[in-house]
């Protein structure tokens, strides 16, 4: 099976702009989680989508949003970009259907730089 | 709140030698999984090994093995016969349950940077 793919791989934006990142999970996986990784804060959970619904959410402002499509592909949107949003954004997929702790498989990440 | 501690920010090991990376965590769960991921310079997070807490036997995956002490909430990773390709950041990741949904997210430690010396 193909792994998790993320596009674009690199992105440069300016403050105030918005950005949309895309993640395609492993075929058959219905859960997609998003993480933000920065040198200062480490790896932090943003949110998880399962069957087109946001199932869990981390502690990020409302500027961070996402959605999931019927084919399980997910997009993450950040509006009104701030310098502090510069980070590596990772998505991970799992075939978790409920309360099991399945292994997460990560994509290569999208590196976002906000100027 | 769930916490995870990786007390070694950086470690070095000679090629072909053995190194152990430590991880301690806190959880109120009784049955859970624990994971070690590695992140090489390419930044791709790669699963190294998974341990099921209800199993007495420590997980092993080729040159990688864990020393899991459930009572002490300790989950160390041992890398035998270290290779240059093992150089990476290593993250310990216990799960944390969302109360509302009963599902899980993963809490990642701050990571240990492993350098492999030729």
Contacts between the chains, C-beta under 8 A, distances in Angstrom:
chain1	res1	chain2	res2	distance
A	33	B	105	6.9
A	35	B	108	8.0
A	42	B	108	6.3
A	42	B	109	7.8
A	42	B	110	5.3
A	42	B	111	7.0
A	43	B	91	6.9
A	43	B	108	4.1
A	45	B	105	4.7
A	45	B	106	7.2
A	45	B	107	7.9
A	48	B	103	7.5
A	48	B	105	6.7
A	50	B	103	7.9
A	55	B	101	5.7
A	55	B	103	6.1
A	56	B	98	4.9
A	56	B	101	5.9
A	56	B	103	6.1
A	56	B	105	5.9
A	58	B	105	7.3
A	88	B	43	5.9
A	90	B	45	6.3
A	92	B	45	7.4
A	96	B	103	7.1
A	96	B	104	7.9
A	98	B	102	7.8
A	98	B	103	7.1
A	99	B	102	4.8
A	99	B	103	5.9
A	99	B	104	7.6
A	101	B	32	6.1
A	101	B	33	4.4
A	101	B	95	4.7
A	101	B	104	5.0
A	103	B	33	7.8
A	103	B	35	7.0
A	103	B	47	5.9
A	103	B	50	6.0
A	104	B	35	7.9
A	104	B	47	7.9
A	104	B	106	6.4
A	105	B	47	7.2
A	106	B	37	7.6
A	106	B	44	6.5
A	106	B	45	3.8
A	106	B	46	7.5
A	107	B	44	7.7
A	108	B	42	7.1
A	108	B	43	6.8
A	108	B	44	4.9
A	109	B	43	5.1
A	109	B	44	7.1
A	111	B	43	7.6
